[in-house]
Amino acid sequence: MSGVTSPSNLIADRYRTLFKIGQAIKLSDFQLHEAIPLLEGLEEVVTQPQTILSHIIHWTRGQPFLTQKLCHLVVQVALESYKGTTTIPNGTEGYWYWVEQLVRSRIIQHWEFQDEPEHLRTIRDRLLFDKHKAGKLLKIYQRVLQVEELKNRNPLDNLIPADNSEEQIELLLSSLVKNYKGYLRVKNPIYQSIFTPQWVSRQL
């Protein structure tokens, strides 16, 4: 299933990882308070772990795989900073910028080559696998993207109602979009930054 993983699948040496989570994490999109078990790993390497985690949730919107992967990347890069190979800024604003740069450099940029363990390519392949359906799915998603771009000006206009059609269900199963209060919305900023209008146009 797209979007399902555990910290043990993300980290090769489970005996040395800082993420020694002692309780199960519900693998549905979670809110910040539901991701608290991930703080244990962050507390070992950053001075404001809750701030970092809130920035992570902003980017992932609680998508389990991406949230855990990004936490792991924070630990990985933080450990690099101890070796003098990178620098972590201080303060809330500095952390916000640092997490954004981490997302862009380690996940979004060249995503097809950095997508390990595979997640984003699975979403792409699910969208494009059936050539007879791909065009319909992409056009629905294209409309969702258009609404996202306009939402700041007309937040309630032109939203696409979730109608449980075969195409919408397939799109929802891809994990690229979610049913938010009866309307289709892009699931998180990471997906929106990768599967852009330009990307959709190239596939159509």
N, C-alpha and C positions, 0 to 999 in steps of 0.2 A: 504494500500500500504506500503510495506516495506520501512523504511527510512523517513516516513513523521510524523512529530509531531510539537508541538509548546511548548514554555516555560511553558505555563499554564498546559500542560499535564505532565510536568516533575516535577513540584513543587506543593505540596499539598495545601499550604496556599498562594494563589496568592496575598493576600493583604499584606503579610509581605516579599515577595521575593524582592531581590535587582534587579531582571531583570524586570524592568518596561518598556518594549519596546513599543514605541509609534507608530511604523509603522510595516506593514506586512513584513515578511521575505520570500523571494522567496525560496520555498522548492526544489530547485535543488542544486546540488553541487555548493557551492559558493567559490569565491576567498576571500582572506583576506579582501580586501576593502568592499566586500559585507557583511561581518560579523561584520562590525563596530558597528551596534546597540547593539551587545552583550558586547561591552566595558563598557556600562553603569553599568552593574552589577559588572564587574571585577574591575572597578575603585574604588569601595567602599572598597575593601578588599586587593588589592595588589598594590605595588608601581610602577610596570612596566606592566600595563595591556596589552599594545600592544605587548610586548615581550611574555607574557603568551599566548595571543591569537594566535600569529604566531606559537608558539610551538604546540598549540592545532590543528591548521589547518594542521601542518605537519603530525600529527598522523591521523587525520580524512580525510584529503584531501578535506575538505569542505562538507563532508556528513552531512546533516542538523541535523539528530537525534543525531548522535555521537558528533557533535560539540556543540550542546546545552547541551547535557548531561554532557560532560566534563567541560563545563563552570560552570554548576551547581555544579559539584563535586569540582572544584577549590574554589568556594565560600563556600561550605560546610566545606571543610578542612581548609580553611583560617579562618573561624569563630571558628573552633576548636582550631586553634593556639592562638587565643585571650584568650581562656580559659586555655592555657598552656598545652594542650594535644598533640600538634604537633608543629613542627617548620618549617617555610618557609625560605629557604636560600635566600641570596641577590645576585644580579648580574645576567647577562645573562646566564652564564654557570651554575650557581646554579639553576636558574629557569628551564633551559633545563632538568637538571637531575631530578628536583622535579616533573615536568610534566610527564616525562617518568616513574618515580616510581608510580605516581598517576594512569597513564594508566595501568600499569602492575598489580598493587595491587587491583584496584577498578573495572577494566573492563576485563582484559585478564585472570588473575589467577582465577580459579574456575568460569569461565564465565557463566556456566549453572546455577549456584546458585545466581550470582550477576546480572543477566540480567533482571533488573527491571527499568523501564517498558520494556516489552519484545521487543527485536529487533534481537539479535543474534540467539536466538532459532527459530525465524520466518524464518531467512535465512536458518538455518539448516533444518528445517522441509520442507521448499519449495524444497530444493535439494533432500531430501530423501523420500518425500511423495509418489511419483509414482515409485514403485519398478522396473517397466519395463524401465523407463527413467533414474533412478538415476545413474546406472552404466555408461551410456553414458555421462551424465552431469559431473560426477566426473572425468572421464577420460579426458574430455576437460579441466576441471579446473586443473587437475594434470599437464597437459602439460603447461598451463599458469604459474603455479608455477615453473616448471622447467626452463622456459624462464626467469622468474624474478630472479632466483638464478644465472643465467648466464649473466644477462644483463650488469654487470660491465665489463665483459671480451669481450663480443660480443653483444653490444647493439642493433644491427640491425639484427642479425642472429636468425633464428628460431622463429621469432615472428609469432603468429597465426593470420592470416587475419580474420576479421569479415566478415562472408559470409551470414548472415541472415538465417542460417539453423534453423530448429525448435529447435534443442538442444541448439544452441547458444542463440537464443532469450529467451529460458527458463532460461538459465544461467544468461543472462543480467537482466531479470526480477527479479531474486533472489537478485539482487543488489551486489552480491559478486564480479562481474567483471564489467568492463566498456569498452566501445568502445573508444579507444584513438587513434585518427588519423588513423582509419581503422584497428586497431589491438586490440585484447583482452588483457587487463591488469588487475591485481588485483586492486580493487578499492582503498584500503588504507592499511597502515601498520597494523592497528588493525585487520582487517579481515585476513590479511596474517599471523599474529601472532597467530590467533585462529584456522583458518581453514588451518592447516599446511599439508605438505606432509604426516606426520605421521597420522594425523587425517583422511585424504583421504584414506590412506591404510587400516585403521581400518574399513572404511565403505564399501570398495570394497569386 
